[in-house]
């Protein structure tokens, strides 16, 4: 699940903490995300506070508690407190990291290298050991800052375009392989009662960054220079206005793009969403769906799928860095069976370790396999400098360009200046 999704998708989960000591799960006294001090149970010399965002897939919370229980059986001197954080997880973790209440281990979606540059997360090269070569290139590159590894990727999330086969066939439409075809299909599938395409309630979703990538552009260079102000980026962003002018986009649905309800309930025949949603889509539609990358903007461009996911990190300023590293290494490097369980038992995700991904039976065939292949061929991830300040600046400009609010070149140039200022702050320039 993407970071944006975690801020929106909270279906009734309680906010709270559970302590696992010597393999026993003990509830804390308060229903709160505030850390609770003290090791639980006899024999535990250290208590690790481990934060997770509130995953939307049923069973995920129970799974991470099982993993913590298994860890404490193997390491009875270390208790693990699992803190399940609903709501604006990114905001809460960033704020808490500035205090003494920061967790020892935490996950983050879409890795931000500023955490490493500020000294907030520990380098984990020693945690990888010989297993480093078993992690896919995307997973390693995404957490590398100045040659060091600052996180261990837990899951790769693949985001792509879903379509209803029968709806397109009935309308005589071939699954779109170019942006022109996507615009035409969305328009043709739009009726008085329904829209042809759902990208997100804001009418943008991931389409801004997809547009840039699909026309051969980039977001930020490895050297930290903003690149989304290029002519090809501007051209593709201006193209998004066609979808708005045609009024073919679904806006303001009851849930956002991360939830497949708009597709499964027949509200739209095409929707941008993630691999995690595929089990629910298959339950609702059977085999009446397919997946596609975001199409190339024009000849010379390239199809795109976004690869996000979640990464486990260690608080460099915590009191229990050694124990925290041991937990991360045990769970996300050594326990291939648990990594496989986490990836394919509660929604679908791609294990970042190639050997684990190869053994994931549910991802080895059918449409799930197609999605994995799309990620291998066309996957793009955010640059490490793409934090909330930079992405919000870009998205604000992209929305205005797509909706025809102002001169596109001016809007994008202003966004480039603001984003560059933010990146310069990250890099201490």
TABEL-V417111 format. One record per residue. N is the residue number from 1. RES is the residue in one small letter. SS is DSSP state (@ for helix, = for strand, . for the rest). PSI is psi in radians with two decimals (999 if undefined). D_LAST is the distance of its C-alpha to the last C-alpha in whole Angstrom. Layout:
<<N:RES:SS:PSI:D_LAST> <N:RES:SS:PSI:D_LAST>>
This chain:
<<1:x:.:2.48:32> <2:x:.:2.85:29> <3:x:@:-0.75:27> <4:x:@:-0.69:28> <5:x:@:-0.70:32> <6:x:@:-0.45:32> <7:x:@:-0.29:31> <8:x:@:-0.53:34> <9:x:.:1.59:37> <10:x:.:1.67:38> <11:x:.:1.24:42> <12:x:.:0.19:44> <13:x:.:2.50:42> <14:x:.:2.57:42> <15:x:.:2.21:39> <16:x:=:3.12:40> <17:x:=:2.58:40> <18:x:=:2.36:42> <19:x:=:2.30:42> <20:x:=:2.07:44> <21:x:=:2.24:45> <22:x:.:0.64:48> <23:x:.:0.13:48> <24:x:=:2.36:49> <25:x:=:2.16:47> <26:x:=:2.13:47> <27:x:=:2.54:46> <28:x:.:2.95:44> <29:x:.:-0.28:46> <30:x:.:2.52:44> <31:x:.:1.37:43> <32:x:.:2.71:39> <33:x:.:-0.08:36> <34:x:.:2.34:35> <35:x:.:2.53:35> <36:x:.:2.17:39> <37:x:.:2.84:39> <38:x:.:2.43:41> <39:x:.:2.51:42> <40:x:.:2.37:45> <41:x:.:2.70:48> <42:x:.:2.55:50> <43:x:.:-0.34:48> <44:x:.:1.99:45> <45:x:.:-0.34:43> <46:x:=:2.43:39> <47:x:=:2.10:38> <48:x:=:2.31:35> <49:x:=:2.04:34> <50:x:=:2.10:33> <51:x:=:2.41:32> <52:x:=:2.54:33> <53:x:=:2.78:32> <54:x:.:1.60:36> <55:x:.:2.52:37> <56:x:.:-0.37:39> <57:x:.:2.29:41> <58:x:.:2.32:44> <59:x:.:-0.21:45> <60:x:@:-0.73:41> <61:x:@:-0.75:41> <62:x:@:-0.60:44> <63:x:@:-0.82:43> <64:x:@:-0.48:40> <65:x:@:-0.68:42> <66:x:@:-0.71:45> <67:x:@:-0.74:42> <68:x:@:-0.69:41> <69:x:@:-0.77:45> <70:x:@:-0.66:45> <71:x:@:-0.78:42> <72:x:@:-0.49:44> <73:x:@:-0.64:47> <74:x:@:-0.41:46> <75:x:.:1.28:44> <76:x:.:-0.22:46> <77:x:.:-0.08:44> <78:x:=:2.02:41> <79:x:=:2.63:41> <80:x:=:2.15:39> <81:x:=:2.01:39> <82:x:=:2.10:38> <83:x:=:2.11:36> <84:x:=:2.03:36> <85:x:=:1.86:34> <86:x:.:3.04:35> <87:x:.:-2.52:33> <88:x:.:1.39:29> <89:x:@:-0.78:29> <90:x:@:-0.77:25> <91:x:@:-0.71:25> <92:x:@:-0.74:27> <93:x:@:-0.69:25> <94:x:@:-0.67:22> <95:x:@:-0.74:23> <96:x:@:-0.52:26> <97:x:.:-0.30:23> <98:x:.:0.03:22> <99:x:.:3.01:26> <100:x:.:-0.18:28> <101:x:.:0.13:30> <102:x:.:2.48:27> <103:x:.:2.78:29> <104:x:.:-0.68:30> <105:x:=:2.40:29> <106:x:=:2.79:28> <107:x:=:2.75:28> <108:x:=:2.50:25> <109:x:=:2.48:25> <110:x:.:1.42:23> <111:x:.:2.38:21> <112:x:.:2.06:17> <113:x:.:-0.25:15> <114:x:@:-0.50:13> <115:x:@:-0.68:16> <116:x:@:-0.73:16> <117:x:@:-0.48:12> <118:x:.:0.02:13> <119:x:.:0.38:17> <120:x:.:-0.36:19> <121:x:=:2.60:21> <122:x:.:2.55:22> <123:x:.:2.44:22> <124:x:.:0.46:26> <125:x:@:-0.67:27> <126:x:@:-0.42:30> <127:x:@:-0.66:31> <128:x:@:-0.83:31> <129:x:@:-2.42:33> <130:x:@:-0.22:35> <131:x:@:-0.13:35> <132:x:@:-0.72:31> <133:x:@:-0.24:33> <134:x:@:-0.16:35> <135:x:=:2.44:32> <136:x:.:2.75:32> <137:x:@:-0.73:29> <138:x:@:-0.77:27> <139:x:@:-0.63:27> <140:x:@:-0.82:26> <141:x:@:-0.61:23> <142:x:@:-0.41:22> <143:x:.:0.21:21> <144:x:=:2.22:20> <145:x:=:2.07:16> <146:x:.:0.72:16> <147:x:.:-0.05:19> <148:x:=:2.66:21> <149:x:=:2.17:22> <150:x:.:0.28:21> <151:x:.:2.87:24> <152:x:=:2.05:28> <153:x:=:2.26:29> <154:x:=:-0.81:32> <155:x:=:2.55:33> <156:x:=:2.23:32> <157:x:=:2.16:32> <158:x:=:2.22:34> <159:x:=:2.32:34> <160:x:=:-3.11:36> <161:x:=:2.11:39> <162:x:=:2.56:42> <163:x:=:2.63:45> <164:x:.:1.95:49> <165:x:@:-0.83:51> <166:x:@:-0.63:54> <167:x:@:-0.75:52> <168:x:@:-0.71:51> <169:x:@:-0.71:54> <170:x:@:-0.61:56> <171:x:.:0.01:55> <172:x:.:0.56:55> <173:x:.:2.27:51> <174:x:.:2.42:49> <175:x:.:2.22:46> <176:x:.:2.29:44> <177:x:.:0.00:42> <178:x:=:2.86:40> <179:x:@:-0.69:38> <180:x:@:-0.73:41> <181:x:@:-0.62:43> <182:x:@:-0.79:41> <183:x:@:-0.79:42> <184:x:@:-0.70:45> <185:x:@:-0.78:46> <186:x:@:-0.70:44> <187:x:@:-0.78:46> <188:x:@:-0.53:50> <189:x:.:-0.10:49> <190:x:.:2.27:49> <191:x:.:-3.09:52> <192:x:.:-0.42:53> <193:x:.:-0.27:53> <194:x:.:2.84:49> <195:x:.:2.87:46> <196:x:.:-0.38:45> <197:x:=:2.46:42> <198:x:=:2.01:40> <199:x:.:-0.37:36> <200:x:.:2.74:35> <201:x:.:-0.37:36> <202:x:.:0.02:34> <203:x:.:0.09:35> <204:x:.:-1.03:31> <205:x:.:-2.28:31> <206:x:.:-0.02:29> <207:x:@:-0.45:30> <208:x:@:-0.91:27> <209:x:@:-0.58:25> <210:x:@:-0.70:29> <211:x:@:-0.78:29> <212:x:@:-0.91:26> <213:x:@:-0.66:27> <214:x:@:-0.23:30> <215:x:.:0.39:30> <216:x:.:0.19:28> <217:x:.:-3.14:24> <218:x:.:2.91:21> <219:x:.:-0.98:19> <220:x:=:2.42:16> <221:x:.:2.83:15> <222:x:.:-0.42:15> <223:x:.:-0.02:12> <224:x:.:0.43:10> <225:x:.:2.25:12> <226:x:=:2.27:14> <227:x:.:-0.07:17> <228:x:.:0.14:20> <229:x:.:0.18:20> <230:x:.:2.79:22> <231:x:@:-0.68:26> <232:x:@:-0.57:27> <233:x:@:-0.81:25> <234:x:@:-0.75:27> <235:x:@:-0.80:30> <236:x:@:-0.68:30> <237:x:@:-0.69:29> <238:x:@:-0.54:32> <239:x:@:-0.50:34> <240:x:.:-0.41:34> <241:x:@:-0.48:35> <242:x:@:-0.67:39> <243:x:@:-0.65:39> <244:x:@:-0.71:39> <245:x:@:-0.61:41> <246:x:.:-0.13:44> <247:x:.:0.73:43> <248:x:.:0.03:43> <249:x:=:2.35:41> <250:x:.:2.26:42> <251:x:.:2.59:40> <252:x:.:0.69:40> <253:x:.:2.94:42> <254:x:.:-0.51:43> <255:x:.:2.91:40> <256:x:.:-2.99:37> <257:x:.:-0.45:36> <258:x:.:-0.39:36> <259:x:.:2.29:40> <260:x:.:0.20:42> <261:x:@:-0.64:45> <262:x:@:-0.65:45> <263:x:@:-0.86:46> <264:x:@:-0.46:48> <265:x:.:0.08:50> <266:x:.:0.31:50> <267:x:.:-0.65:48> <268:x:.:2.68:46> <269:x:.:-0.16:47> <270:x:=:2.37:44> <271:x:=:2.42:41> <272:x:=:2.22:37> <273:x:=:-2.92:37> <274:x:=:2.88:36> <275:x:@:-0.55:38> <276:x:@:-0.47:39> <277:x:@:-0.16:41> <278:x:@:-0.71:43> <279:x:@:-0.72:46> <280:x:@:-0.66:46> <281:x:@:-0.74:47> <282:x:@:-0.68:49> <283:x:@:-0.67:51> <284:x:@:-0.65:51> <285:x:@:-0.08:52> <286:x:.:-2.22:53> <287:x:.:0.21:52> <288:x:.:0.89:52> <289:x:.:2.74:48> <290:x:=:3.02:46> <291:x:=:2.59:42> <292:x:=:2.72:40> <293:x:.:2.86:37> <294:x:=:2.23:35> <295:x:.:2.77:37> <296:x:=:2.45:35> <297:x:.:-0.70:35> <298:x:.:3.11:37> <299:x:.:2.32:38> <300:x:.:-0.28:35> <301:x:.:-2.91:33> <302:x:.:2.52:33> <303:x:.:2.73:34> <304:x:=:2.41:32> <305:x:=:2.55:32> <306:x:=:2.34:29> <307:x:=:1.96:29> <308:x:=:-2.27:28> <309:x:=:-2.94:29> <310:x:=:2.50:28> <311:x:=:2.36:27> <312:x:=:2.34:28> <313:x:=:2.80:26> <314:x:=:2.29:26> <315:x:=:1.97:25> <316:x:.:-0.37:23> <317:x:.:0.12:24> <318:x:.:2.94:28> <319:x:.:-0.23:31> <320:x:.:0.85:32> <321:x:@:-0.76:30> <322:x:@:-0.79:32> <323:x:@:-0.65:35> <324:x:@:-0.73:32> <325:x:@:-0.67:31> <326:x:@:-0.71:35> <327:x:@:-0.83:35> <328:x:@:-0.75:33> <329:x:@:-0.77:34> <330:x:@:-0.82:38> <331:x:@:-0.80:37> <332:x:@:-0.04:35> <333:x:@:-0.77:35> <334:x:@:-0.56:39> <335:x:.:1.39:41> <336:x:@:-0.55:41> <337:x:@:-0.66:44> <338:x:@:-0.62:42> <339:x:@:-0.69:39> <340:x:@:-0.76:42> <341:x:@:-0.79:43> <342:x:@:-0.58:40> <343:x:@:-0.56:39> <344:x:@:0.02:42> <345:x:.:-0.24:45> <346:x:.:1.08:43> <347:x:.:2.92:42> <348:x:.:2.36:40> <349:x:.:2.86:37> <350:x:=:2.16:36> <351:x:.:2.30:36> <352:x:.:-0.40:33> <353:x:=:2.21:35> <354:x:@:-0.62:37> <355:x:@:-0.63:40> <356:x:@:-0.73:40> <357:x:@:-0.64:40> <358:x:@:-0.42:43> <359:x:.:0.02:45> <360:x:.:1.70:44> <361:x:@:-0.66:48> <362:x:@:-0.30:47> <363:x:@:0.08:44> <364:x:.:-0.07:46> <365:x:.:2.92:48> <366:x:@:-2.63:48> <367:x:@:-0.55:46> <368:x:@:-0.72:44> <369:x:@:-0.68:44> <370:x:@:-0.72:43> <371:x:@:-0.71:40> <372:x:@:-0.72:39> <373:x:@:-0.71:39> <374:x:@:-0.70:37> <375:x:@:-0.71:34> <376:x:@:-0.69:35> <377:x:@:-0.65:35> <378:x:@:0.17:33> <379:x:=:2.39:30> <380:x:=:2.40:27> <381:x:.:2.80:24> <382:x:.:2.56:21> <383:x:.:2.76:18> <384:x:.:-0.33:16> <385:x:.:0.04:13> <386:x:.:1.19:16> <387:x:.:-3.09:16> <388:x:@:-0.63:19> <389:x:@:-0.73:17> <390:x:@:-0.82:16> <391:x:@:-0.67:19> <392:x:@:-0.66:21> <393:x:@:-0.81:19> <394:x:@:-0.84:21> <395:x:@:-0.65:24> <396:x:@:-0.73:25> <397:x:@:-0.72:24> <398:x:@:-0.71:26> <399:x:@:-0.80:29> <400:x:@:-0.67:30> <401:x:@:-0.79:30> <402:x:@:-0.57:32> <403:x:@:-0.01:34> <404:x:.:0.54:34> <405:x:.:1.48:33> <406:x:.:3.07:31> <407:x:.:2.13:30> <408:x:@:-0.76:28> <409:x:@:-0.72:26> <410:x:@:-0.78:25> <411:x:@:-0.78:24> <412:x:@:-0.67:22> <413:x:@:-0.70:20> <414:x:@:-0.72:20> <415:x:@:-0.65:19> <416:x:@:-0.77:16> <417:x:@:-0.80:14> <418:x:@:-0.76:14> <419:x:@:-0.70:13> <420:x:@:-0.66:10> <421:x:@:-0.72:9> <422:x:@:-0.71:10> <423:x:@:-0.67:9> <424:x:@:-0.64:5> <425:x:@:-0.74:6> <426:x:@:-0.75:8> <427:x:.:0.05:6> <428:x:.:0.59:4> <429:x:.:999:0>>
